[in-house]
Amino acid sequence: MRGGDVEALITNAEDGRLELETALRITTEVCRGLDFAHGTGIIHSDLKPGNIWLTDDGTAVSATAASPSPPTAPASRKKR
């Protein structure tokens, strides 16, 4: 994506730090995306700044493939 990734954004930022407003916006967008994905049973296994891309308008999106969450093991039966 033309906006690059968050890792490059941090690397190119003054003192390697994002402005608070920018960091909070990106974090909020990533959390909303993860919440949606988790709600559909998808988990992200490699979340890091280099895997978060920015669109032309600066919107943060996950750049890596996600996988379905593992099935839940059946509850064990209690012995009486």
N, C-alpha and C positions, 0 to 999 in steps of 0.2 A: 504494500500500500504506500501511497505517496507520502503519508505522514510519518513513515518510519516506525520504529518500535520504541517502547518506553525506555529500554536500556540505553539506546543512543540519545534519547532526550535527556536522560540523567547525566550521561557522560559529557554531553555538550553544554549542560547547565553550569552557571557560575558556581564554583566550589562543589560541583557534583551534586547540587541540591535543587529540587524543583521548588517553585513558589508554592506556598501552602494551598492556595486556591486551586492550582493545577493538580497537585497531588491528591487533594480531596475529590476533585471532579473525576479523575481517572479511577481512583479507588472506588468511588460510588458506582461508576459505570461497570467496572469489572464485577463488583459484588452483585449488581442487578443481573448481569449476564449469568453469573454462577448460580444465583438463586433460581433463575428460570431453568437453566440446564438441570440443576439438581431436582427441580420439581418434575422433570420429565424422565428422571432416572439416569441422567448422564452425569458422569463425574469427570473432572479435569485432573490429569495426573502429573502435569508438568507446568504448573503456574509460576512464572517468573517474568521479570521485566522484558526480557528478550522475546517472550512469547505473547506479549500484549502489543498489538499494532494500533496505530492511529490512522484513521481515515483522513481524507483531505481536509475535513472540517474539524479534526481533532478528536473525534469520537473514538474511544478505546474499544477494541474488539479482540477476542482470543484468536491467536494465529495457529494454534496447534489442534490436532484432532483430539477429540474426547472419546471416552469409551463408556459403554453402559456400566452402571454400578453392578457389583457382584450380587447374585441372588442372596436373599436372607436365608440363613440356615433355619430349619424347622426348630421350634422350641422343644427342648428336651422334656421328657415326661418325668414327673417327680415320682419317686418310689413311695409307696404308702407303708 
